[in-house]
Amino acid sequence: MRILFLHGLESQPNCQKVKWLQDQGHQVQSPEIDYHDNQSYENIYKLTRRNHYHVIVGSSMGGWFAWNLGKELGVPVLLLNPALHSRSIEPTIGSWIDEEKKMSKVFLAIGNDDIIINPVKTLQWLRENDKRDWNPNNCLEGEYGHRTPVDTFKSIFKKFHFDIEFANELQHRLG
């Protein structure tokens, strides 16, 4: 599986989660992102358009980018405590793109002890803003904070792996 992994605002690329995915045989790209740079989303968008990914994994601010990229490119997303709301910065997101939003299945993992991005608000945001692709059955909640522990991530990915593959197959059939 080809995976784009987008790190969070205060995190680095090629973290232990990326290394684990690579150890599982996946092709993973994890670019360094300067979220304070107004061109950062455009740069990631261009990278994503050049490469076909089966899933975009995004953590925190990377989750905000992943959700938007998924809608613009029709790629399933796996979001880890995504900054869909309550962001400390507001990077420019796709205002230069004139394409219609596409289907992008959303898989979510949230830490109930997250004090950075309120998990209750995240669920509410998805219910209000992603009525087409969000399904509460595609959510795993855990007793951890904002940073998703590596072992927890392993369980999350294993749980959603086949659903992500099915979402890709369905997306391919629908064209």
N, C-alpha and C positions, 0 to 999 in steps of 0.2 A: 504494500500500500504506500502511495506517495502522500506524505504528510507535510504540511506547513505548520510549524510551531511558533507562535508569537508570544514572546515573554512579556511580563508585566513592566510597569513604569520603573520600578526600582530593582528590576531583576536583569539577569544577563542571558544571552543566548546560549545554546548548547549546554543546558543544565542537565542534572541527573535524569530527569524525565525523558529528555531527548536521547540521551545515551541508552536508556532502557529500551525506548522504541527502536533504536537502531540495532540493539542487541537482539530484538525480536524479528529482525529481518526487514524492517520497514525502511524506506528511503525518506529521510527526514531532512528538511531544510529549516534552519532556525536563524534567520538574519538578525543582526543587531539593529535595534530601532531606537532612534532618538525621538521620543514622543513630543519633545519641545520644538522640533523642527517642523514647520508648516508643510514641508514636502514629504514628510515621513509616510503618510497614508498613500499618497500618490505613488511613491517609490515601491511600496509593498504591493499596491494594486498592479503596477506594471510587472513586477516579478511574478505575481500570481497569474496574470493573463498569459505570460510566456510559458508557464509550466502548468500542466494539468495536475491538480492535487485531488486526492480522494476525500480528504478531510482537512479542515483548518482547525487547529487546536489553539485556543487563545486563553491566556491567564490574565485576569484583571484588566488593565488597559489593552492588553493584547486580545482579550475577549471582546472588547468594544470594536476593535479593528476587525476581528474574525467575524463577528455578527454582520457587520456592514459588508465585508468582502463576500461572505456567503450569499447575501441577498443580491449583490451585483453580478456575481459569477455563477450562481446556481450550484454551490458546493456545500455539502453538509458541514456543520460546525460542532465542535465539542468545546464548551465554554466552562472555564474553571473560575468561579467567583468573579464573573465578568463585571467590568465597570460600565454597565449599561446606563447607570444613573450615578449621581453623586461623584463625578470625576473631579479631581483636583485641578486638572487642566483640560482644555477643550481643543484638541488638535483638529485641524481642518479635515473633514470627512467627505470625500466624493462629491462635492458641490459642482465639480467640473464634469461629472459623468451624466450623460443624458439618457442612459439606458433605463428601461423599465426593470423594476425589481423582480428577481427570479425566485423560484422555489429553493429553499435552503433548509433542510431538516435541522432542527436545533436539539442538541443533547447538552444537558446541563449538570454540573456538579457544584454544589454549594456547601460551604462550611457553616453550620448553624452558629458557630462561635465567632464568625467574622465580624470584627468591629470596624473595618475599613469600608466595606461595601455591604450594606444591610441585606441579608438574604431574603427577608420578607418583601422588601421593596423590589428586589430583583424579580421575584416571582410575579409580583403585581405588574411590574414594567412589561414583562413578557406577555402576560395576559392582555394587557392594553395595547401593546405595540406590535405583536406578532401573532395575530389571530389565525393566520394561514398555516404557519409552519411549527408553532409551538404546541407541544403536547405535554401536559404535566406528568404523563407516564414515562417521559424521557428525562427524568430528573432523579439524581441521587443526592441525598442529603447526608451529611456526616458531622461528627462531633470534632471539628477542627476549626482553626481560624482562617485568616485570609490566604495564607500560603498552604497549598495543597501538599501534604507529605507525599514523598515518592511512592511509598507502599500503598497509600490510598489511591494515588493516580493509577498505579498498576491495576488495582481492582476496578476502578472506573473505566479504564480503557478496555479491559477484558469484558466487562459487562456490556459496553456499547459497540464493541468491534463488529459483530455480525449485523447489528442494526444499521451501522454506518455503511457497511458494504451493501446491504439491501437498499438503503436510501440512494446510493450511487447507481445501482442497477435500475431502480425505478426512475430516477432522474434521466438516465440514458434512454430508457424506453419512451419517456414522455417527450424527449427531444429537447 
